[in-house]
Amino acid sequence: MVETAWSLLPPIFAIVLVLLTRRVLLSLGVGIIAAALFITNYHMIDSILLIWEAYKGVFVADGSLNTWNIYILLFVLMLGIITAFVHLLGGTKAFGEWIIRRVKTRVGAQLMTMTLGIVVFLDDYFNSLTVGQIARPVTDQHRVSRAKLAYIVDSTAAPICVIAPISSWGAYIIGLIGSVFVTHNITTQSELVGFLKIIPMNFYVWAALGTMFVIIISKVDFGAMRMHEQHAIKTGEVIKHQLKEIDSHDTNQHESKVGKMSDLVLPIAALFIATIGLMYWTGSQSVTESKNLITIFGEADVSKSLLYGGIVGTITTFLLFIRHFKQGEVEKSHFVKSVITGAKSMLPAFAILIFAWAISDLIGQLGTGLYLAELVHQSNLHFWFLPFIVFLMAGFIAFATGTSWGSFALLMPIAGQIAAATEIDLLLPMLAAVLAGAVFGDHCSPISDTTILSSTGSSCHHIDHVTTQLPYALVSAGIAGIGYLVFGFTGSVLLGLAIVGISLVGLYIFLTKKPVKKLS
């Protein structure tokens, strides 16, 4: 059943179950068991051993610690502790009071979050976890739902990183483009120039950002998001049955009465500056030739940088606690309680990430992505449709596997082969379609780590984030798909972009002209 149509069943089963039951760990666990049974041809003992190996692989790989995963988990833990202390010290309240005087409306709060997401483009993990933490006090003050916050955070993470050459994503993609160019003897341009040319062809990025902007300025929401927004506007709260599970601090936690905005800004600034500085340092240590920002950030050890950046941010927060302790605003007992509260707030994210990494490993062994990629390779459709078909297939692979980077690695060489065998001028558009589709699928997938971290950073129930974001992502994908069809028939990138722009204008008109009451 490996690398056959049957390999699609475990990931699809897990995804459908998680949407139906809203019980993430149960659904992922069922998917893990199903994948293991398929791989071992239903041998029970072998399946148990395989599941054990998948979970062990989250922490130990090739005989040593899997530092990438462990460092990410530790960073998530420290972020929860920082958040709890920022609340304890009154930084959240002070920042909210400061920004509320400058951001006057719900629209302004959402646009501020969108801007932050675009600015923090160096890494999607860092973006997902920090932007939500920074923006949440402001969006809470303006009664923007956590689901809407998570949607904005997620829509400015991978979609921005995938078009940023100076980012962990950009360097990885440039490397893949380079290997495709070498395979097909493309010497007329460098891989960096190829990457830059691909940026306007990534129609999903522009459609996703445009859809988000339209939703914000039109003040009209639809699908499950509308219910969350209406509840937030009416009560100013997260939906009550979720409040205990997802809030990063409990309502009985002490809060300093002399908190300053610096109690929030300093820990976040220390975290940000230290992480970026460490990414530059670790990258420069790895690059021996052709040192530039792209190669340096491309070779950066992102997980190590996040870990040490988190340590710097945590130490900064503890120093601020000492200042408040000397002022008599907090007690020793508050220190221990805040550490425990912050750590406990991240336990759901811990568990979901571990399960998601385990099922991704097993799906890789099943060969789900390889099977789908081979379908694309063997397709005999007219080359006009190829960018559109590749976009859809990349989306499905990323959705089923929960990884956009894995989808890039699978499909970009195949897209290059298809273009070389049909119409070499389609090479860059085909590569762009792979990138766009993979980001779309990753954007929608409930087992994607960036989806999980976006909901975690925004303190949003994970399945609420998935179900509220999905309709908007599908709209964006529909607009991007039309763009690829127009490009395929005309060969014009500008016409494809124009169609994306016209579609977004049409979406705005449709939303604002409908007899639906706008949200205040």
C-alpha positions in Angstrom: 0.0 0.0 0.0 3.1 2.2 0.1 3.2 4.8 -2.8 -0.3 3.8 -4.0 -3.7 5.4 -3.9 -4.2 3.6 -0.5 -1.4 5.8 0.9 -3.8 8.8 0.7 -6.2 7.3 3.3 -4.4 7.8 6.6 -3.8 11.5 6.2 -7.2 12.1 4.7 -8.8 10.1 7.5 -6.9 12.1 10.2 -7.9 15.4 8.6 -11.5 14.6 8.1 -11.8 13.2 11.6 -10.1 16.2 13.2 -12.6 18.5 11.4 -15.6 16.4 12.4 -14.7 15.7 16.0 -12.6 18.8 16.9 -10.4 16.5 19.0 -7.0 17.0 17.5 -4.9 14.6 19.4 -7.4 11.8 19.1 -7.7 12.3 15.3 -3.9 12.5 14.8 -3.5 9.4 16.9 -6.0 7.5 14.8 -4.1 8.7 11.7 -0.8 7.6 13.1 -2.2 4.1 13.9 -3.7 3.8 10.4 -0.5 4.8 8.7 1.6 2.4 10.7 -0.8 -0.5 10.0 -0.7 0.3 6.2 3.1 0.4 6.2 3.5 -2.9 8.0 0.6 -4.6 6.2 -1.4 -4.8 9.4 1.2 -6.6 11.5 0.3 -5.5 15.0 3.7 -5.8 16.7 5.5 -4.2 13.8 3.0 -1.4 13.8 3.6 -0.7 17.5 7.3 -0.7 17.0 7.0 1.7 14.0 4.8 4.1 16.0 7.4 4.0 18.8 10.1 4.8 16.3 8.1 7.7 14.9 7.6 9.3 18.3 11.2 8.6 19.3 12.3 10.2 16.1 10.8 13.5 17.2 13.4 13.6 20.0 16.3 11.4 18.7 17.5 11.1 15.1 20.5 9.3 13.7 21.7 8.3 17.2 21.7 11.8 18.6 19.2 14.4 19.9 16.9 15.9 17.3 17.9 19.4 18.2 15.6 21.0 15.6 12.4 19.7 17.2 13.6 20.0 20.8 14.8 23.6 20.4 11.4 24.5 18.8 9.6 22.9 21.7 11.8 24.7 24.2 11.2 28.0 22.4 7.4 27.5 22.5 7.8 26.8 26.3 9.8 30.0 26.9 7.4 32.1 24.9 4.5 30.9 27.1 6.6 31.8 30.2 7.5 35.2 28.8 3.8 35.9 28.0 2.7 34.9 31.5 5.3 37.3 33.1 4.5 40.1 30.7 0.9 39.9 32.0 2.1 39.6 35.6 4.2 42.7 35.3 1.4 44.7 33.8 3.1 45.1 30.4 0.1 43.7 28.4 -2.3 46.1 30.0 0.1 49.1 29.6 0.8 48.3 26.0 -2.9 47.9 25.3 -3.6 51.3 26.9 -0.8 52.9 24.8 -1.8 51.4 21.5 -5.5 51.9 22.0 -4.9 55.7 21.9 -3.3 55.3 18.5 -5.2 52.5 16.9 -8.8 53.8 17.1 -10.7 51.0 15.3 -11.1 47.3 14.8 -9.9 47.8 11.2 -6.8 49.6 12.5 -6.0 46.8 14.9 -6.2 44.2 12.1 -4.2 46.3 9.7 -1.5 46.8 12.4 -1.3 43.0 12.8 -1.1 42.5 9.1 1.8 45.1 8.9 3.7 43.4 11.7 3.3 40.0 9.9 4.7 41.4 6.7 7.7 43.1 8.5 8.7 39.9 10.4 9.5 37.9 7.3 12.8 36.1 8.2 11.2 32.9 9.4 7.6 31.6 9.5 8.0 29.9 12.9 9.3 33.1 14.5 6.5 35.1 12.7 3.7 32.8 13.8 4.7 32.8 17.5 5.7 36.4 18.0 3.3 38.5 15.9 0.3 37.0 17.6 1.8 37.7 21.1 2.6 41.3 20.2 -0.7 42.0 18.5 -3.1 40.1 20.8 -3.4 42.8 23.5 -4.5 45.3 20.8 -6.9 43.0 19.0 -8.4 42.0 22.4 -8.9 45.6 23.3 -10.7 46.2 20.0 -12.7 43.0 20.3 -11.2 41.2 17.4 -11.6 37.5 17.8 -8.6 35.3 18.4 -9.7 33.3 15.3 -9.3 36.4 13.2 -6.0 37.2 14.8 -4.7 33.7 14.0 -5.9 34.0 10.4 -4.0 37.3 9.9 -0.9 35.9 11.5 -1.0 32.7 9.4 -1.7 34.6 6.2 1.4 36.8 6.7 3.8 34.0 7.7 4.5 31.5 5.0 3.0 33.7 2.2 5.5 36.4 3.0 8.5 34.1 3.7 8.0 32.3 0.4 8.7 35.5 -1.6 11.4 36.9 0.7 14.9 36.1 -0.6 16.5 37.0 2.7 14.8 34.4 4.8 15.2 30.8 5.7 12.6 30.0 3.1 14.1 32.1 0.4 17.5 30.4 0.7 16.0 26.9 0.7 14.0 27.7 -2.4 16.9 29.3 -4.2 18.9 26.1 -3.6 16.1 24.0 -5.1 15.9 26.3 -8.1 19.6 26.0 -8.6 19.4 22.2 -8.7 16.6 22.4 -11.3 18.7 24.8 -13.4 21.7 22.5 -13.3 19.6 19.4 -14.2 18.2 21.2 -17.3 21.4 23.1 -18.2 19.8 26.6 -17.6 22.8 28.9 -17.8 21.2 32.1 -19.0 20.3 33.3 -15.5 21.3 32.6 -11.9 19.0 30.9 -9.4 18.6 34.2 -7.5 17.4 35.9 -10.7 15.1 33.0 -11.2 13.7 33.3 -7.7 13.1 37.1 -8.2 11.3 36.4 -11.5 9.1 33.8 -9.8 7.8 36.3 -7.1 5.1 38.0 -9.3 4.1 34.6 -10.6 3.2 33.3 -7.1 -0.4 34.2 -7.5 -1.5 32.6 -4.2 0.6 35.0 -2.2 -1.0 38.0 -3.8 -4.5 36.5 -3.6 -4.1 35.5 0.0 -2.7 39.0 1.1 -5.4 40.7 -1.1 -8.2 38.6 0.3 -7.1 39.3 3.9 -7.0 43.0 3.1 -10.4 43.0 1.5 -11.9 41.1 4.5 -10.4 43.6 6.9 -11.5 46.8 5.1 -14.9 45.5 4.1 -15.7 44.6 7.7 -17.6 41.6 6.3 -16.8 38.0 7.4 -18.4 34.8 6.4 -18.4 31.1 7.4 -17.4 30.1 10.9 -15.3 33.3 11.3 -18.5 35.5 11.3 -19.7 33.7 14.5 -16.4 34.3 16.3 -16.3 37.9 15.3 -19.9 38.5 16.3 -19.2 36.9 19.7 -16.0 38.9 20.2 -17.8 42.2 19.4 -20.8 41.4 21.6 -18.9 40.1 24.7 -15.3 41.0 24.2 -14.4 37.4 25.1 -13.1 34.3 23.5 -16.0 31.8 23.2 -16.4 30.7 26.8 -16.1 26.9 26.4 -12.7 27.5 24.9 -11.4 30.2 27.3 -9.8 27.9 29.9 -8.1 25.7 27.3 -6.4 28.4 25.3 -5.7 31.5 27.4 -2.1 32.0 28.2 -2.8 33.1 31.7 -5.6 32.4 34.2 -8.0 35.2 35.3 -6.8 34.9 38.9 -3.2 35.7 38.1 -1.8 38.7 39.9 -1.1 41.8 37.8 1.2 44.7 38.7 -0.5 48.1 39.1 2.6 50.0 38.0 3.3 48.1 34.8 4.9 50.0 31.9 4.8 49.5 28.2 8.5 48.6 28.5 7.5 45.5 30.4 6.2 44.1 27.1 8.4 45.9 24.6 11.8 45.0 26.2 11.3 41.2 26.4 9.9 41.1 22.8 12.6 43.4 21.5 15.3 41.3 23.3 13.8 38.2 21.8 13.6 39.6 18.3 17.1 41.2 18.2 18.8 38.2 19.8 17.1 35.8 17.4 17.9 37.8 14.3 21.5 38.4 15.5 22.0 34.7 16.2 20.5 33.7 12.8 23.1 36.0 11.2 25.9 34.6 13.4 25.1 30.9 12.9 24.6 31.5 9.2 27.9 33.4 8.8 29.7 30.5 10.6 28.4 28.0 8.1 29.1 30.0 4.9 32.7 30.0 3.8 32.4 31.5 0.3 30.1 34.0 -1.4 28.9 35.6 1.9 25.9 37.7 1.5 22.6 38.2 3.4 20.8 35.6 1.3 23.4 32.8 1.8 24.0 33.8 5.5 20.3 33.6 6.5 19.9 30.5 4.3 22.5 28.6 6.3 21.4 29.9 9.6 20.5 27.4 12.3 17.0 28.7 12.9 16.1 26.4 15.8 19.2 27.1 17.7 18.7 30.9 17.1 15.1 30.6 18.4 16.3 28.7 21.5 19.0 31.2 22.5 16.8 34.1 21.5 14.2 32.7 23.7 16.7 32.4 26.6 17.7 36.1 26.1 14.0 37.1 26.1 13.3 35.0 29.2 16.2 36.4 31.1 15.2 40.0 30.2 11.7 39.2 31.6 13.1 37.8 34.8 15.2 41.0 35.3 12.1 43.1 34.9 10.4 40.9 37.5 13.3 41.7 39.9 12.6 45.4 39.4 8.9 45.0 40.2 9.8 42.7 43.2 12.0 45.5 44.7 9.1 47.9 44.2 6.8 45.6 46.2 4.4 45.0 43.3 5.0 41.3 43.1 6.0 38.5 45.4 8.3 35.5 45.2 5.3 33.2 45.0 4.2 35.0 41.8 7.4 34.0 40.1 6.9 30.3 40.5 3.2 30.6 39.7 3.9 32.5 36.5 6.5 29.9 35.3 4.0 27.1 35.9 1.1 29.1 34.3 3.2 30.0 31.2 4.5 26.4 30.8 1.0 24.9 31.2 -0.4 27.2 28.6 1.8 25.7 26.0 1.2 22.0 26.8 -1.6 21.6 24.2 0.8 23.0 21.5 3.5 20.7 22.7 1.3 17.6 22.3 -0.1 18.6 18.9 3.3 19.4 17.5 4.7 16.1 18.6 1.8 14.2 17.1 1.9 16.2 13.9 5.7 15.5 13.5 5.1 11.8 14.1 2.3 11.5 11.6 4.3 13.5 9.0 7.2 10.9 9.4 4.8 8.0 8.8 3.1 9.7 5.9 6.6 10.2 4.4 7.2 6.5 4.8 3.9 5.7 3.2 5.0 7.7 0.1 1.8 9.8 -0.1 3.6 12.7 -1.6 5.6 10.5 -4.0 2.4 8.9 -5.3 0.7 12.2 -6.0 3.9 13.7 -7.5 4.1 10.7 -9.9 0.5 11.4 -11.0 1.5 14.9 -12.0 4.6 13.6 -13.8 2.5 11.1 -15.8 -0.2 13.6 -16.7 -0.8 14.1 -20.5 -2.7 17.3 -20.3 -2.1 20.2 -22.7 0.7 22.4 -21.4 -1.8 25.3 -21.1 -3.3 23.6 -18.1 0.0 22.5 -16.5 0.6 25.5 -14.1 -3.0 25.2 -12.9 -2.8 21.4 -12.4 0.6 21.7 -10.7 -0.8 24.4 -8.3 -3.7 22.1 -7.3 -1.5 19.0 -6.9 1.0 20.9 -4.8 -1.8 22.2 -2.7 -3.2 18.7 -2.1 0.2 17.2 -1.3 1.0 19.9 1.3 -2.5 19.6 2.7 -2.2 15.9 3.1 1.4 15.8 4.4 1.3 19.1 6.4 4.6 20.3 5.0 5.2 22.9 2.3 9.0 22.4 2.3 8.6 18.7 1.6 6.2 19.5 -1.2 8.7 21.9 -2.7 11.4 19.2 -2.6 9.1 16.6 -4.2 7.4 18.7 -6.9 10.0 21.3 -8.1 12.2 18.7 -9.8 9.2 17.0 -11.4 7.8 20.4 -12.5 11.2 21.1 -14.1 11.1 17.7 -15.9 7.5 18.4 -17.2 8.4 21.9 -18.4 11.6 20.6 -20.2 9.6 17.8 -21.9 6.8 20.1 -23.1 7.6 23.8 -23.1 10.8 25.1 -21.5 9.4 28.6 -21.3 7.0 27.3 -18.6 9.8 26.3 -16.3 9.6 29.4 -14.0 5.8 29.5 -14.0 5.7 25.8 -13.1 8.1 26.3 -10.2 6.0 29.3 -9.1 2.9 27.2 -9.2 4.6 24.5 -7.0 5.5 27.2 -4.4 2.0 28.8 -4.5 0.2 25.4 -4.2 2.4 24.2 -1.4 1.8 27.3 0.6 -1.9 27.0 0.0 -2.0 23.4 1.2 0.1 24.1 4.2 -2.0 27.1 5.0 -5.1 24.9 5.2 -3.8 21.7 6.7 -4.7 21.1 10.4 -1.5 19.0 10.7 0.8 21.7 9.5 3.3 23.0 12.1 2.9 26.6 11.0 -0.9 26.3 11.3 -0.4 24.9 14.8 2.0 27.6 15.8 -0.2 30.4 14.4 -3.1 29.3 16.6 -0.7 28.9 19.5 0.9 32.3 19.1 -2.6 33.9 18.9 -4.0 31.8 21.8 -6.7 30.5 19.5 -8.2 27.0 19.7 -6.4 25.1 16.9 -9.5 23.7 15.2 -11.2 27.1 15.4 -8.3 28.5 13.5 -8.4 25.7 10.9 -12.2 25.9 10.3 -12.4 29.7 10.2 -9.4 30.2 7.9 -10.3 27.4 5.5 -13.0 29.3 3.6 -10.8 32.4 3.1 -7.9 30.2 2.0 -10.2 28.5 -0.5 -11.3 31.8 -1.9 -7.7 32.9 -2.3 -6.8 29.6 -4.0 -9.8 30.0 -6.4 -8.6 33.5 -7.4 -5.0 32.2 -7.8 -6.3 29.2 -9.8 -8.1 31.6 -12.2 -4.8 33.5 -12.6 -2.9 30.4 -13.5 -5.5 29.4 -16.1 -5.4 32.9 -17.7 -1.6 32.7 -17.7 -1.7 29.2 -19.2 -3.8 30.4 -22.1 -2.1 33.8 -22.7 1.4 33.2 -21.5 1.3 36.6 -19.8 2.2 37.0 -16.2 0.8 40.5 -16.1 -2.6 39.3 -17.4 -2.6 36.6 -14.7 -1.8 39.2 -12.0 -4.4 41.6 -13.5 -7.0 38.8 -13.2 -6.0 38.3 -9.6 -6.4 42.0 -8.9 -9.7 42.2 -10.7 -11.0 39.2 -8.8 -10.1 40.9 -5.5 -11.9 44.0 -6.5 -14.9 41.8 -7.4 -14.7 40.1 -4.0 -14.8 43.5 -2.3 -17.8 44.6 -4.3 -19.5 41.3 -3.7 -19.0 41.5 0.1 -20.0 45.1 0.5 -23.0 45.0 -1.8 -24.5 41.8 -0.3 -27.4 42.4 2.1 -25.3 41.2 5.0 -24.8 43.4 8.0 -21.2 44.5 8.4 -19.4 43.9 11.6 -18.7 47.1 13.6 
